[in-house]
Amino acid sequence: MDVKKATNKGFCSVVTFTYLALALLRILVMFPQTGYIHPDEYFQSIEIVTGDIFKTERATVWEFDDRLPIRNIAIPYVLYGIPCILLRLILSVISFQGTVSPFILLVFPRFIMCLLSFCVDLSLISICQKCVTNIKRRLLLLATSYVMLVYGCRTFSNTIEMILFSALLRAVVVNVVDAEEAYPREMKLKASLEVTEHPRQKILILRQLKQLTHRDYSGSLEIALLTTVGVFNRPTFLAYAVGPILFWLYRGPPLKKISCIMLHLRCIYLLSVAVPASILLVCVDTIYYEGENVFSLLYENGLAACLNRVDSCLIITPLNFMQYNLNSDNLAKHGIHPRYLHIGNLILLFNVLAIACPKIIFSILVNLIQKRHLDTSKFNIINNLMVTSLLTPMIVLSIFPHQEPRFLIPLTLPVIFLSGLSMLNVKTDERGKSIVQWKKILLTTWLGLNAICVILFGFLHQGGLVPALNHLTGVRNELQQRDVRVHVLSSHTYTIPKTFLTNFVTNDHNKKFKPRSQVIIYNTQSSSFDASMQQLLTISAFVDRTAPHDDLMYFMFPSSLTQNFTEHETLKRMNLKYSLQRHFCMHLSMEALPNLNQSSLMNLDFINSIGLNVVLLKSVKYPQPFDIADGYFSGADEPSVDQFFNQTRCSFLKIW
């Protein structure tokens, strides 16, 4: 017996140490991540908040358009505004003048999201403790998932949705299990009350019964707030929340129906919290998007006239979101996908665990047919809750034809809870005792695929863009004393956030930031390379017309398109000289994949194609007032592709 306890204690200590190491890894991996998963990561959060707080030029995406805004502004301000305000105070104290590194603007909000992602871990621990099931192995699966290592540290609204949904599941499970545990005690107290004749004992029993009665409405504040904030963050949260909320509303004595009065009272409790919270968030959105119109109307016509026109002034972002997404023409602008694509997205996110889900769902259906759902054990109740919380969002979100993998990351906790045991192999030894072991093949597959996805989405996918912006930030700071305009054209890359290349200049008197908009950003995204070169020709013509103004032209494109650039006819017609300023490795563009033929694989030439080139161009007709050292230029001595790649370091800019 002592040997068994010592073995279990040793196993628990090893698992605990492993989890703590993985938790530390999540924080450490967050800092060097340069992967650019989707533009929404920046333009629905950092771009908006940073632009407002630092009063700099920003790109306002359609979600925040004043005409039909569909995104709540309070949630991004609370999460990302506080780090930006702290950063602004620090820069004001040191009287910083220049361009803040994009790395700093990324790390501050990401660090907040990384810390908040541990709410998912805590929710899983709390749920497993309530149903007395295997905690540590499920926790290890969660900590090794690339969804937590990559998506969990990003500033997506889907990441916030995952955190809120996990907290909602925890709140519902805690209340449902506590209610199940309290019912036998309540019956025992009522029986004692009937046989007790002593007045003092009756008073004590009545007090205890009153405390148990309050459990019928416990959790309403937490559940209502989480649901309200989740809906204003992303209205798709309703699809996730409907299952847990119904479980909470209909919880009651085992094998007995809840009374109609109790059901309505619980609904009233929820609404009493959700309605004021919704009004507050609507007021915040209205002030942010329509503040000038509301205040001018209030000043000119008074409060009565303002209240009469309140319907035209109120901004209810969840309703606008639904109005926009229910229109199939609007969804077509972002891509139409088959209705079954979310099945593939679930496998992409959770690989072997997602494949195990159908078997678990089938077993639940068999239990329902055989009326085993009458089993009121804690594990069975929570298991049914998790199945409902997994199936309902999958079905509802599959109705909409625009489907992306990140839409399903809130399902992380249900998938880990349900499918976690599928990774385990339970054996019986000679003494009849159960031995739980990992299924080595499944575990190896899980760890290997998640490691690949961390490298792909965390570092490789569009991974050279942020380092390239860091490089351009250094160039901007060198040119700080001159009024130099910088034209940046990117091809086959995601959109460049404007705030990453905007100067933050501190006034010594009032410590306020004033933007110096010297950067003009052009992005042809995944258009043909010919279209990008045509855009480059247009920029060159503009620079020639504004000469002798000090303009710089930068062209960023994937290294896989190097030969397309050096051999393009338009480049010769433009009469431009070019120099490779930097070649950033670890950049993979799905719009311009490298050529993986047999010769490139044998000679390892494809490694040079997995990168991002930053090329500086200058006009021969109007040379700029700077010199480029050791640069390869077009002309008589035009470089080969190999020479182009050999120059990987930035040339020094000598300002006259």
N, C-alpha and C positions, 0 to 999 in steps of 0.2 A: 504493500500500500504506500509505504514511504517512497519506494522507487518510482511508482506511478506519479505521485505528487511532484517529485523532483523533476521527472521527465516533462510533465505538463508545465511546470514553472519555467524550466529551461526553454521549452518551445515558445512560451508566451514572451519571455524576455527577448528571444531572437526575433520574433515577429514584431514586437514593439520597437526594437532597435532598427529593424528594416524599414518599418513605416516611417519612423522619425527621419531616417536617412532619405527616404523618398520625398517626404514633406520638405526637407531642406533642399533637395534636388529641384523641386517645383519652383522654389524661390530663386535658386541660382540659375536655372535654365531660363527663367524669365528675362534676365538682364541681357544676355547676348543675342536673344532672338531678333532676327532681322526680317523674317518672313512676312510677306504682305498677303494675307489670306483673301481679303475682300475690301473694296473701298469703304464700305459701311463702317469698318473698324475705326476709321478716322473721321469721315465726313458726317457721321451721325453722333459724334461725341467730341473728340479732341478738337476738331476744326472749329466747331461752333463755339464751344466754351472758351477755348484759347483766344479766338478772335474777339469775343466779347470782353473778356477780362483784360487782355492786353491792348484792346482797342486797335487791333491791326487788321489789315486786309485779309478777308477770308472768302472761301467759296461756299455760298449758301446753296445746299442741295435742295431738290424739290420737296423733300419731306418737311423742310422748315420754311417753305414758301408762305408768305403772309396771306396769300389768296386762299389756300386750302392746306394749312399745316396739319400733319398727321402724327407728329411726334411731340410728346410732352417735354417741356424744357426743365421742369423742376428736378427730375431724377438725374439727368446728366450734370446739372449744376451742383447738386448735393455730392455726387460721387467724384466728379472730376474738377469741379470748380474750387473746392477747398485746397487740393494740391496746387492748382494754378495760382490761387491767391497767395499761398505761402511762398511760392516761387517768385511771384511778383514783388512781395515784400522784401525778400532777400536781395533781388536785383536792384530794388530801389535803395536799400541801405548801402550797398556797395557802389551805387551810381553806375551801374553797368550800361555800356553803350555798345551795341553790336547786334549780331544775330545769335540768338540762343540755339544751341545745338539741338537738332531734332531728336537725338538720343535722350536728352534730358526731358524734352516735352513728351516723349513716349514713356519713359520709365516711371515718372511720377504717377500718372493715372494707372498704368499697368500694375504697379506695386499695390495700389489700393485694391484692384480687382483680384490680384493674387491672394491677398489676405482674406478678402471676402469669399474666395472660392473654398476656403476651409470650412465655411458654413455647410457645404455639401457633406464633407467628411463628418462633421459633428452631427448632422441630421441622420446620416447612416448609422453612426454609433448609437444614437438615442433610439432609433427604430429597432435595431437588432437587440438592444438591451431589453426593450419592452416585450419582444416576442421570444426572448431567451434562445437565440439562434447564433450561428457562427458569425462572430464579428470580425475577427482579425483577418481571416482569409478574404472576406469581402472587402475589407479596408485596403488590403494589399492590391486587389484588382482595381479598385478605384484609384489608388495612388499611382499605379503604373499605366493608367489609361492616358492616351495622348489627348483625349478631350479635356482632361484636367490640366495636363502639362502645357497645352497650347491654347485651346479655346478658353480654358478657365482663367487665363491671365490676360486675355484681350478685352478691349473696350467695346465689345458687341452688346447690343441690347439683348441678344439671345443669351449671353452669359449672365446678365442680370436676371433674365427669365429663369434660367437654370437654378440660380441661387434662391430666388423667391419660391419656386416650385418645390425645391427640396425642403425649405423651411416650412412650407404649407403642409407637405406630407408629414413632417415630424410633428407639427402641431395637431394634426388630425389623429395620427396614430396614438400620441400621448393621451389625448382626450378620450378616444374610443376605448383604449385598453384600461384607462383609469375608471371609466364608467362600467366596464365589464367586471373589474375587480371590486368596485364599490357596491354592486347590486347584492351579492350574498351578504355583505355586512349590513346593508340596509334592511334586508329581510330579517336578519338576526336581531337587529335593534327593534324592529316593529314587533317581533315576537316577544322580546323582553319587555317592551312597553305594555303589552296586554296583560302580562302576569305580574308586573311590578305594582305594588300598592303604595310604596313610600314616595311622598311628593318630591323630595330632593332628588331621588334617583330618576324619577320621571322627567324632571327639569333637565338633568344632565343628558338623558337619552334624547329628549326633544332637541337640545342644542346640537348634538351630534347628527341627528337626522336633518336638521336645517343646513348644516355644513355639507352633507352629502347631496342635498337637493340643489345647492348652488353648482354642483358638478354638471348638472344638466345644461348649464349655459356657459360653463368654463371654456375658455379658448375662443369665445366669439370675438373678442377685441383683436387678438392676434390674427385669427383667420380672416376677419373682415379687412384689416389693414393690409395684410399680405396680398389678398385678392385685389383690392382696389389699386394698390401701387403696381401690381403685376399687370392689370388691365391697362393702366395709363402708360406703362412702359411699352407693352406690346399687347394689343387687344386679343391676339391669339392665345393669351394666357387663359382666357375663358375656356378654351378647349382642354387645357391641362387641369384647370381648377374644378371643373364640373364634377368629376368623379369623387375627389376627396371631400368636397363640400356636401355632396349628397350622402356620403358615408357619415359625415358629422351630423347632418340634420336628422337622419333616420336611426342613429344609434339609440339603443334602449336596452331593456332587459332581454336576456338571451331567449330566443325562440318566441318572443312576444312582439306584437306590433306596437309602435309608438302611438300615443294618443294624438288626435288632430290638434288639440289645444297646445300640446307641447311642441308640435311641429311649427305651428304659427308663431309661437313665442320665440322659438329659436330664429326664425326668419326675421322677426322684428328686432331681435338683438343684433343680428348681422347688419340689417339696414340702418339701425341707429348709429352704427360706426361707419359704415361704408358711404352713406349719403353725405355727412359732413366732410369726410376726407375727400370725396369726389368734388364737392363744391370748392374746397380749398385749392385743389389741383386745377380745376377749371378757371378759377380766379387768377392763379399764377400764369396760366397759358394766355388768358385774355389780356392781362397787363403786359406780358412780354410781346405778343404778336400785334395787339390792337391798342396798346397803351396810349399812344399819341391821339388816336381817334377818340378813345373813351374820355380822356382827360380834357380834350378840346371841346367835346360835346357837353361834358359836365360843366365846364367853365362858361360856355356860351349860352346854353339853354337851361342849365340847372339840373337838379337831381331827378325831377319828375319826367322831363323829356328824355333823360338818359335811361330811366327805367322803362319808358314806353318803347324804346328801341333796343332793349336789351337782347332780344332774339337775334338781331343782326350783328351785335357786337361780341356775343359770347363765342369763345373758341373751345369746342369740345373735341379734342384730338382723337379719342377712340371712335367717335361717330364718323369723323372725317376719314379715318383709317379704313373703316368698314365700307364707307361709301366709295372710296377709291378702289379697294381690292375686290369688291363685288362686281366691278366693271371689267369684263374680260378683255376689252380693248386696252385698258391700262396695264393689265398683267402682261399683255403681248409685248409691250415695250421692254419688259425686263426678261422675256424669254418664256416660251410655253413648253412645258414638259409633260410627259405621259403621267397619268394618274398613279401608276404603280411605282414611280421613281423613288418614293420615300422608302420602299422596301430595300432598294439598293443603297440609299443613303444611310439607312440604319446599319446595314452590313459594313459600309465604309467607316462608320463611326465606331462600331463595337465588334467588328469581325466575328470571332468564334462565339461570343456571347449572344450576338444577334441571331446567329444560325441556330442556337439552342432555344430561342424564344418560342418558335412554333410548337416544339415538343411540350414545353411547359403549358402553353395555352391549351393545347389538345388535352392534356391531363386535367386541367381545370374544367373543361367542357365535359369530360367523362364524369368527373365528380358531381357536376351539376345534374347530369342525367341520372346518375345513381343516387341522387339526393344526399350526397355527402356534404353538401353545403350546410347541412344542419349542424355540422361540427362547429362548436363555438370556441374552439381553442384559439389562443392569441395568434399563433402562427397562421392558422387558416384564415382568420379575419384579415390580417395584414396582407397575406398572400392574395386574397381576393381584391383588396384595395389596390395593390400594385398592378395586378392584371388590368383592372379597370383604368387605372392611371396611365397604363401603357397603350391599351387598345383605343381608348377614346380619342386622344390627340392624333394618333396615326390615322384613324378613319376620317376625322374632321379635316385635318390638314391636307389629306390626300384629295379632298374635293376640289381644292384650288389647284389650277394647272401650273402655277409657278412654285417649284419645289427645290430647295437647296438643303445640303446636309446640315448646316448650322441651325436650321429651323427645328431640328430634333435633338439638339444637345440637352434640353431640359429633361429628356428621358433617361439621362445617365443613372440617376439613383434607382428608378424602377428596374432598369435592365440589370444593373449590378446586383440588386437584391434578389431578383427572380432567377437569373442565369448564373449567379455566382457559384451555386452548389453544383452546377453541371461541370465545373472544372475539377470537382473532387471525386475521388474513388473511395467508396466505403467497403472495407473488407472485414471479415470476421476471422479472428485467430482461433487457435485450438481450444482456448478456454471459452469461446463464444463471445468475446468482447469485440466491439467495433473499432476498427482502425481507419482513420481518415487520412488519405494521402492525395497529393496533387496528381492529376492526370498529366504526365510529363509532356506528352505530345501536344495537348491542347495548351498547356501553360507555355511551352516554348513558342508555339505559333502566336499566342497572345502577346508575349513579350517582344517577339521579333517584329510582328506587324506594327505594334505601337511604336517601337523604336524607329522603324522606317518612316512612319507618319510624322513623328516628331521632327525628324531631319527634313522631310519633304515640306511640311506646312510651317514648321517653326523657323527653318533656316533657308531652304532652297527656293521655295516659291516666291518669285519676285524679290528675292533676298538682297539683291544688290542696290535696290532703290534707296533705302534709308542710308546706307553708307555713302552712296553717291550724293545724297542731299547733305550729309555731314561734310563731304569734301567741298561742295559748293558753298556751304556756310563758312568754311575757312577762307575761301576766295573772297566772299563778301566782306568778311572782317578785315582782310588785307586792303580791300578797296574802300574802306569806310570813309577815308578822308576825301574821296573824290565822288562826284555825282555821276556814277557809272550805272548805266542800265544794263541789266543782264537778261538776255533772252534764252529761255530754257525750253527746248523741244524734246519730247520723249516719244518714242515709237515702240509699239508692242509692249508697253508697260501699263500698269494701273495708273490712275490719275494721281498727280502730285498734289498733296495738301499745300495750300498757299501759305499757311501760317508757319510752315517749316522753313520758309525762305524769306521771312519778313523781318526787317530790323526792329529791334526794341530799343528806342533811344530814351534815356532818362533825363528829364529836365532837373537841373540842380535846385530850382526854387520850390516847385510844388511836387516833385517826384512823380509826375504823371508820365505815362508812356505815350510817345507820339510815333506813329508809323512812318517809315520812309519807304514808300513802295517803289523799289528799284528793280524788282524782278517781274518779268512778264513770262507767264507759263503757257506753253502750248502742248497739247496732248492729242495725238492721233490714235491712241489706244491700239486696237487690233486691226486698224485699217491696213490696206496694202502698203508695202514699203515705197511704192511709187508715189502714193498719196503723201507719205511722210516727206519724201524728197521734194515734192511739189510745195509742201508747206515750208520747207527749208528755203526754197527759192523765193517764196513770198517774204519771209523774214529778212533774207539777204537784201531784197529790193528795198524793204523799209529802212534797213540800216544804211544803205547807200543814199537814200533820200535825206536821211537825218544827219549824214556826215557833215562836218567832222566831229559830231557828238561821240562821246566815248561809250560805245556799245560793245558788249561781249555776246557771242553766240555759242551756246552749248547744245550739243546734240547727244542724247542718251538713247541707246538701243541695245538689244541683246547681242552677245558676241556671236551667236549663230548667224547673224545677218551681216557679219563683217565683210564678207566677200561681196555681198549685194551692195554695200556702201562704197567700197573702194573701186568697184568696177562700174558704178552707175554713171550713165551718160550725163545725167543732170548735173552731177558734181563738176564735171569738166566745163559745162556751159556756164555755170555760175561764177567761174573765175574766182574760186575760193581756195584758200590754203587751210589745211586742217592738221591738227595735232592731237594724238591720243594722250589725253591728260591722265586718265586712270583706267585701269581694267579691274573691275571688282568681280572676284570669283563668287561662287555660291549664289548664283542667280539663275533661276530656271523659269522661263516664260512659256506657258502652255500655248501661247499664240505663235511662238517661234521656237519650236523644239529643235535641239541640235540633231545633226545628221549622224545617226548611229549605224553607219555601214561597216562592213568588215574591216576595211583598211583603217578607218578612224579608231575602231576598237583595238586593233593590233598595235597601232602606233600611239595610242592614248591621246590622239588629237582632239577627241571629243571633250576633253577636260577644258580646253581653251574656249569651247563653245558654250560651256555652262558658266556664263558670266555676263557682266554689263559693261559696255564701253561708254566712257564719257569723253566726247570729242570736242575740242575747242576749234572754232572756225574763225577766220578773219578774211576780210575782203582785200584783194590785191589792189583795187582801185583806191580805197580809203583805208590804209593800214591803221590799226588802233594804236594809241600811245602806250604800248607795252611790248615787251620783247619775250619771245618764247625760246628757251634754251633747249638744245638737243631735241628738237622736234622733227618728225618726219612730215613733209608737206607734199601735197600733190603738185604735179608739174613734171619737169624733165626727169627728176629722180623720184618718181612715184614709188612708194614702198610696196612690198609684197604683203600678203596676209600674215606671214610669219614675222616679218619686220614690224608689222603693226602690233602684234601681240608682245613683241620683245620689250616695247616701251610701256611699262606698267606703272611707273611712278610719275607723280605729278611734277610737271616742270614749274620752276619758280617764276612768278610774275614779277617783273621789275617795273615799278611804276615810275614814270618820268615826272 
